[in-house]
Every structure is written in structure tokens, then in C-alpha cells.
Amino acid sequence: MASTTGRGRAEELLARVPLVDGHNDLPWALRDLVASGQFGEKSTAGDPVSSVSTVDLTVRQPALQTDLARAREGRLGMQFWSVWVPCRLAGDAAVTAVLEQVDLVHDLAARYPDHLRIATTADEAERAFRDGRIASLIGAEGGHSINGSLGVLRALRRLGVRYMTLTHNENTPWADSATDEPVHGGLTDFGRDVVREMNRIGMLVDLSHVAPSTMRDALEVSTRPVLFSHSSCRAVADHPRNVPDDVLARLRDNDGVCMVTFVPHFLSQAYVDWDARLREAMEAAGENHNDLDARHRFADSWPDAGPTPRVSVDDVLAHLEHAREVAGIDHIGLGGDYDGTRALPEGMEDVSRYPDLVGALLDRGWSEDDCAKLAGLNALRVLRAND
């Protein structure tokens, strides 16, 4: 935990340098909670925008990890809002869902103009930050949402989507996921075409969630800097969602950035081991561990669950220091995955806690220049290189 002095120094720094977070799942979390009746009667509306319009994000919302009150406390300057689509949605249904998600982000910015402003370039994002707004960028999580169509990919870019995560928890027909059985050995020929087209139209290639073989193939093909929007270090916690050291090292030549995430499953080896037991139990029961809803239901009733391992801000710091050592200070950032995970480390419970993390790094002897790069300057450089 940061000292009072450390947090104060961090807040002063983040008033000058934008805190850029690579991944936040608030759009889907809003849909989920409204649909489940967390904010009143269950929604049966077919329009996600109208169904979430009753939620006031200017006040604290305990059912969420993100609201505008706490985002301001946390000095959030720029956010890549995830327009995630579950893997259970495929084909045209996935395309429909991602378009609804994009529409929802645009609606949030329109509904809260004093707080949020849509940005599609680095210059627009910096201008929004200078004007006291949270620059709102959009990232599509899961390549299945384009349904194998470069035309859909281009349409998403025209709608303001700035990155696409090549896979989610399951393989696409053209790329292997980190958490599925390998099929393609990385990227297929079409997968390479996807990366080339993303480079051409200025959409960042996001390598979170993909298999190491897919990471390496994408780095071979991409002529622009890539990013990992929310991934940690495999040498610290051996989860397949994390980034191996050889890939971290290649970010130096690519000029990309790995945005370290706060998801306990990826931070602590004890949590990795607990989650592996959960996966085995689910497979034995014929359940799909990759389906997040199924995973949560199973875990809640799992008799052998026991207490989940304790994870704290110190685990996040361990990944940041390892990533700095291997990739270099110019190639790291932050991607919290708030509202995309049920559990968070002690000390990083919601979006108000970024200054505590930066303050803890300052307390450890990180320079303000290094913390500025981590907080946002590196991510802005990668965004600008893809503009």
C-alpha cells in the first residue's frame, strides 16, 4: 500500500500525465446487472442503451467496480472501454452484440459529457484530458465478433474502435487462444491478413488472451506496435493468459506495450493453482471453464473450493517490476480489467485506487518519469503510432 506521501505525489503526477487504462468491461457489466435486476426490475428491453439508462454513474454504485465518482478519485485520464462479446455468441449474433456494445459506449459519453468524451486518436485523447474529461476509447475484445469478415473489421474501425483482441477465451477460426486447445499453431493465413489489415487501417493489434504461438506470429507480421491490453507476466504466475519472457523482450523491437492487469487469477501462483483445480472439477462435471457465467455458477457451489488465495497490491507490483526488467520501462502500462473480474487484489478494489498503485511504486524508488511512462505515456505512444 502506498504511503500518504506516495499517494499524494501520485495524484499530483496524474494531474499532469494521463492515467491510461487498457481495459475496462463496464459496458457489459451494466448490461448484465440491469438484465439480472440489480438496478431494479429485470430488464426485458431489446435495446441495451435504453435498459441501462436508469443507472446513474455519477454516484457510487457498489454493485460495480467502476463509476464516474470513483474514476475521478482514481485520476483516470483515458480509458479503453471494452466492447466484449461472449464466445457463446457466434456468427451474426456476435456482430450484432459488438455493434450494440459500441453504441452503448457512445451513449455513455453522450449521457455524461462533463465526464466522458469519445476519442479516436492520440491527439483527441490528449485534448479531452486537457479539457478535464476522461478520454473514452473503444477496444473490441474477441476476434469472433467480426465473423470472419474484413469488412466488419473496417466497419468497427469507422465506428471508432481502436483495438481488437484477436481472441477471447476460445479459438477463432483463424487464431489460437491461450485458454483453448491449439488448432492452428498460431495464426492462419487469414489471421495474418487480419493483422495486416489492422495495421493498414490503424487498429491496434491486441494480444491479450491469445496463445504464445499467436503472439509470436502476430509480432512477425505486424509492422506497427502491438499492445497487450490486460495481461501479466508468465514468469511470475504461470497462467496461460500471461506473457512469456521471450515475447515481453520482443516488445522492445516492436515498440509495443504490455499493460499489466489486476486479475487475481493471473497475478498469484497460488491463485493459478486454485483455478487449475476449478478447471479440473468443471471438466469432470462436463462444464466449460472458458464460459465465465458457467465458471462463476460452478465456483459458487463447488464444495472443494475452500478460501481463494489472498492477493494484494504487492502481487501487482511484482508483475510490474518483472515486466520493467524484461521488456523495459518504455514497454509497460496498466490494464486493470475492472468490471471484467469478480475478485480484485486487496488495495486495488476499484477504479479509485490507481494513485495507491503509482504511489507504492514511487515509495519503492521508481522515478516520476518512469511512473509517467507506465501510467500513460507508453500507451499514448503506441496509440499514436497506429493513428
C-alpha distance (Angstrom), angle and dihedral (degrees) to the residues before:
residue distance angle dihedral
M1 . . .
A2 3.78 . .
S3 3.76 120.8 .
T4 3.80 117.7 -116.0
T5 3.80 87.9 -105.0
G6 3.80 91.5 48.7
R7 3.80 93.5 51.9
G8 3.80 90.7 46.7
R9 3.80 91.9 51.9
A10 3.80 89.6 47.0
E11 3.80 92.4 52.1
E12 3.80 90.5 51.4
L13 3.82 90.3 49.2
L14 3.82 92.9 48.5
A15 3.78 90.5 51.3
R16 3.82 87.0 63.8
V17 3.81 102.1 31.5
P18 3.81 120.5 45.1
L19 3.78 117.7 -116.4
V20 3.82 102.5 -133.4
D21 3.80 115.7 -162.6
G22 3.79 115.9 -163.9
H23 3.79 100.6 -152.7
N24 3.80 138.5 22.1
D25 3.82 124.0 161.6
L26 3.81 98.3 -158.9
P27 3.85 93.6 125.2
W28 3.81 93.9 61.6
A29 3.80 93.2 36.1
L30 3.81 88.9 57.8
R31 3.80 91.1 50.3
D32 3.80 91.7 47.8
L33 3.78 96.6 48.1
V34 3.79 95.0 44.8
A35 3.81 90.6 47.6
S36 3.82 90.5 50.8
G37 3.81 93.8 49.8
Q38 3.83 97.0 -110.1
F39 3.81 89.6 135.1
G40 3.81 98.4 42.9
E41 3.77 128.0 -67.2
K42 3.77 117.6 13.6
S43 3.78 111.5 -93.2
T44 3.77 118.4 -119.8
A45 3.80 93.5 172.3
G46 3.77 116.8 126.9
D47 3.81 91.3 -146.0
P48 3.84 112.5 78.4
V49 3.81 92.0 -162.8
S50 3.79 93.7 57.6
S51 3.79 92.4 41.8
V52 3.84 94.5 56.9
S53 3.80 96.4 39.6
T54 3.82 91.1 94.8
V55 3.82 92.6 65.8
D56 3.81 113.3 95.7
L57 3.80 107.5 -148.2
T58 3.81 93.7 -177.2
V59 3.81 89.3 78.3
R60 3.78 129.4 54.8
Q61 3.79 113.3 -79.5
P62 3.82 108.5 -163.3
A63 3.81 91.8 -167.0
L64 3.81 88.7 63.3
Q65 3.80 134.7 55.9
T66 3.81 90.3 -145.0
D67 3.77 132.3 56.4
L68 3.78 131.8 139.4
A69 3.80 94.5 -105.6
R70 3.81 92.6 58.9
A71 3.81 93.6 36.4
R72 3.80 87.9 60.7
E73 3.81 91.2 47.9
G74 3.79 88.4 51.1
R75 3.83 92.3 51.4
L76 3.81 91.0 -124.2
G77 3.81 105.8 -178.2
M78 3.79 105.9 173.5
Q79 3.79 129.7 12.3
F80 3.78 132.2 -167.1
W81 3.81 99.1 -148.3
S82 3.80 110.0 -150.9
V83 3.79 117.0 -127.8
W84 3.80 91.6 -161.9
V85 3.78 123.5 -177.0
P86 3.85 119.1 -163.6
C87 3.79 115.2 -118.6
R88 3.80 89.5 -122.4
L89 3.81 86.4 72.9
A90 3.79 110.5 76.9
G91 3.77 139.2 168.4
D92 3.80 116.9 -0.2
A93 3.82 91.0 -5.9
A94 3.80 90.3 61.7
V95 3.81 91.6 49.6
T96 3.81 91.0 49.4
A97 3.81 91.7 49.1
V98 3.79 95.2 49.8
L99 3.81 91.2 49.4
E100 3.81 89.5 50.9
Q101 3.79 89.3 50.4
V102 3.81 92.5 50.9
D103 3.81 89.1 49.2
L104 3.80 90.1 51.2
V105 3.83 92.8 54.5
H106 3.80 91.3 49.3
D107 3.81 88.8 49.0
L108 3.81 92.4 51.3
A109 3.80 90.2 53.2
A110 3.81 90.9 48.4
R111 3.82 91.7 47.4
Y112 3.82 94.3 50.4
P113 3.83 104.9 34.5
D114 3.81 92.3 156.1
H115 3.79 89.7 60.4
L116 3.82 110.3 24.8
R117 3.77 134.1 43.6
I118 3.80 126.5 179.2
A119 3.82 112.0 -120.2
T120 3.78 126.3 -173.4
T121 3.82 100.7 175.7
A122 3.79 137.1 39.8
D123 3.80 90.9 -109.5
E124 3.82 91.8 52.0
A125 3.80 90.4 47.9
E126 3.80 92.8 51.0
R127 3.81 90.9 46.8
A128 3.82 90.9 52.3
F129 3.80 90.3 50.3
R130 3.80 92.0 50.3
D131 3.81 88.6 50.6
G132 3.79 91.4 54.9
R133 3.79 97.2 -105.3
I134 3.81 129.7 123.7
A135 3.79 103.2 -112.6
S136 3.79 105.6 -128.0
L137 3.78 116.3 -149.9
I138 3.79 125.4 172.9
G139 3.81 130.0 -129.7
A140 3.81 124.4 -174.9
E141 3.81 111.0 -140.1
G142 3.79 112.2 -152.2
G143 3.79 128.7 29.0
H144 3.81 90.6 -135.9
S145 3.82 86.0 78.3
I146 3.84 91.3 76.5
N147 3.84 91.4 55.9
G148 3.80 92.1 -138.9
S149 3.81 92.9 -57.6
L150 3.79 125.4 128.5
G151 3.80 86.0 -166.1
V152 3.81 90.8 62.0
L153 3.82 88.7 47.0
R154 3.80 90.4 54.3
A155 3.81 91.3 45.3
L156 3.80 90.7 54.6
R157 3.79 89.8 51.4
R158 3.82 90.2 51.9
L159 3.81 88.1 52.7
G160 3.78 90.2 57.0
V161 3.81 102.5 -95.1
R162 3.81 106.6 150.9
Y163 3.78 103.4 -175.8
M164 3.77 138.9 23.4
T165 3.80 124.0 -157.4
L166 3.80 102.2 -138.5
T167 3.82 94.1 -137.6
H168 3.76 139.5 1.8
N169 3.82 122.2 -152.2
E170 3.82 94.5 -43.0
N171 3.79 134.1 50.1
T172 3.77 120.7 -93.5
P173 3.82 118.8 -142.6
W174 3.81 86.8 -97.4
A175 3.83 107.9 33.6
D176 3.80 138.1 41.9
S177 3.80 119.6 -123.0
A178 3.80 123.7 -140.6
T179 3.81 91.8 -123.3
D180 3.81 101.5 44.2
E181 3.80 132.9 72.8
P182 3.82 107.9 -85.4
V183 3.80 114.5 -105.9
H184 3.79 107.8 159.1
G185 3.80 103.2 33.7
G186 3.80 89.1 -120.6
L187 3.80 120.8 -44.1
T188 3.80 124.5 5.0
D189 3.80 120.4 -140.3
F190 3.81 88.4 -92.2
G191 3.79 89.3 49.2
R192 3.78 89.2 56.4
D193 3.80 88.5 50.0
V194 3.81 88.7 53.4
V195 3.81 90.8 54.6
R196 3.82 91.9 47.2
E197 3.81 91.1 49.7
M198 3.80 91.3 48.2
N199 3.80 88.6 52.9
R200 3.80 90.9 49.0
I201 3.80 96.4 50.5
G202 3.80 95.9 39.0
M203 3.80 100.3 -108.5
L204 3.79 113.2 145.2
V205 3.81 116.1 -119.9
D206 3.82 106.5 -126.3
L207 3.80 113.6 -158.7
S208 3.79 99.8 -174.4
H209 3.83 111.5 121.3
V210 3.82 94.5 20.3
A211 3.80 127.0 116.8
P212 3.82 117.8 -101.1
S213 3.82 88.4 -110.7
T214 3.81 88.9 56.5
M215 3.81 90.5 47.3
R216 3.79 91.3 53.5
D217 3.81 94.1 44.9
A218 3.81 91.6 49.8
L219 3.80 91.4 49.4
E220 3.81 89.0 52.1
V221 3.81 92.2 51.7
S222 3.80 103.6 36.1
T223 3.79 117.9 93.8
R224 3.80 92.0 -173.8
P225 3.82 131.5 61.1
V226 3.82 114.3 -81.7
L227 3.77 129.5 -152.5
F228 3.77 139.7 -149.6
S229 3.80 100.8 -142.2
H230 3.82 95.5 -163.4
S231 3.82 117.3 2.0
S232 3.78 136.3 121.6
C233 3.82 135.5 -156.7
R234 3.79 122.9 -67.2
A235 3.81 92.9 -156.9
V236 3.82 88.9 62.3
A237 3.82 98.2 40.3
D238 3.80 117.0 14.2
H239 3.80 98.8 -138.7
P240 3.83 117.8 138.3
R241 3.82 89.5 -127.9
N242 3.80 90.1 65.5
V243 3.80 128.4 87.9
P244 3.83 120.8 -103.6
D245 3.79 117.6 -129.8
D246 3.81 94.7 -112.9
V247 3.81 89.5 57.8
L248 3.81 92.5 45.6
A249 3.80 88.5 52.8
R250 3.81 91.5 51.6
L251 3.80 90.2 60.2
R252 3.82 86.9 76.7
D253 3.80 92.0 65.6
N254 3.81 93.4 37.9
D255 3.84 92.2 46.3
G256 3.82 88.6 -134.7
V257 3.79 131.6 140.6
C258 3.81 136.8 -126.3
M259 3.80 110.8 -148.4
V260 3.80 106.3 -153.5
T261 3.78 114.5 -134.6
F262 3.80 132.6 -142.9
V263 3.83 98.9 -139.4
P264 3.84 107.8 130.9
H265 3.83 91.7 -144.2
F266 3.82 88.5 66.0
L267 3.81 99.9 37.2
S268 3.79 107.6 55.0
Q269 3.80 127.1 50.1
A270 3.81 88.7 -148.5
Y271 3.82 88.6 56.0
V272 3.81 90.7 46.7
D273 3.81 88.8 54.4
W274 3.84 91.8 47.4
D275 3.80 90.5 50.3
A276 3.81 91.2 48.9
R277 3.81 89.0 56.6
L278 3.79 88.9 49.6
R279 3.80 90.8 52.2
E280 3.81 91.5 50.6
A281 3.79 91.3 49.8
M282 3.79 92.0 48.7
E283 3.80 92.9 48.5
A284 3.81 90.1 49.8
A285 3.81 88.1 53.2
G286 3.81 92.7 47.6
E287 3.82 93.2 -109.5
N288 3.81 127.5 138.0
H289 3.81 112.5 -119.3
N290 3.83 90.1 -167.0
D291 3.81 90.9 64.0
L292 3.80 102.2 86.1
D293 3.80 95.0 -157.8
A294 3.80 91.2 50.8
R295 3.80 90.4 46.3
H296 3.79 92.8 53.5
R297 3.81 93.3 47.1
F298 3.79 92.2 48.6
A299 3.80 94.6 46.0
D300 3.81 91.7 50.8
S301 3.80 91.2 58.3
W302 3.83 99.7 31.0
P303 3.82 106.9 125.5
D304 3.82 93.1 -157.2
A305 3.80 95.7 49.1
G306 3.78 98.1 105.9
P307 3.79 117.9 177.2
T308 3.78 115.2 -33.7
P309 3.81 113.1 -116.0
R310 3.80 117.4 -91.5
V311 3.80 113.4 -104.2
S312 3.80 123.6 -176.1
V313 3.77 142.0 177.0
D314 3.82 86.9 -87.5
D315 3.82 88.5 69.7
V316 3.81 89.9 55.0
L317 3.81 89.8 49.1
A318 3.81 90.7 52.2
H319 3.82 90.9 56.7
L320 3.80 92.6 45.6
E321 3.78 92.5 51.4
H322 3.80 92.3 46.8
A323 3.80 92.2 48.2
R324 3.80 90.4 49.3
E325 3.80 90.3 51.3
V326 3.82 95.3 49.0
A327 3.81 104.7 31.0
G328 3.80 99.3 25.4
I329 3.78 132.5 -117.7
D330 3.83 91.9 -79.0
H331 3.80 92.8 61.4
I332 3.79 106.9 53.4
G333 3.80 135.0 85.2
L334 3.81 143.2 150.8
G335 3.81 129.0 -85.3
G336 3.77 108.2 168.8
D337 3.84 100.9 -177.7
Y338 3.79 89.2 -145.1
D339 3.80 112.7 -177.0
G340 3.79 88.4 14.8
T341 3.81 94.2 84.4
R342 3.79 131.4 46.1
A343 3.80 95.7 -144.4
L344 3.80 129.7 48.6
P345 3.80 133.9 -178.2
E346 3.79 119.9 -86.7
G347 3.77 104.9 -93.5
M348 3.82 94.7 26.3
E349 3.80 99.7 66.2
D350 3.80 98.2 136.2
V351 3.80 144.3 -4.8
S352 3.80 92.8 -75.0
R353 3.81 91.1 73.2
Y354 3.82 103.7 72.2
P355 3.84 93.0 99.7
D356 3.81 89.4 54.1
L357 3.80 89.7 56.3
V358 3.80 94.9 45.9
G359 3.79 89.8 42.9
A360 3.81 90.8 53.7
L361 3.81 89.3 53.5
L362 3.81 90.6 50.3
D363 3.82 88.4 49.9
R364 3.81 88.2 53.4
G365 3.79 91.5 55.6
W366 3.79 102.3 -95.5
S367 3.78 109.3 149.9
E368 3.80 121.4 -118.5
D369 3.82 88.3 -115.8
D370 3.81 90.8 55.5
C371 3.82 91.7 46.8
A372 3.81 90.1 49.2
K373 3.80 90.4 54.7
L374 3.80 91.7 48.2
A375 3.79 94.0 44.6
G376 3.77 96.9 54.2
L377 3.79 120.2 -46.7
N378 3.81 93.5 89.2
A379 3.80 93.1 49.8
L380 3.80 90.8 47.2
R381 3.80 90.2 52.3
V382 3.81 91.3 53.5
L383 3.81 91.4 45.8
R384 3.81 91.4 50.8
A385 3.80 91.6 48.3
N386 3.82 87.7 58.2
D387 3.82 97.3 42.9
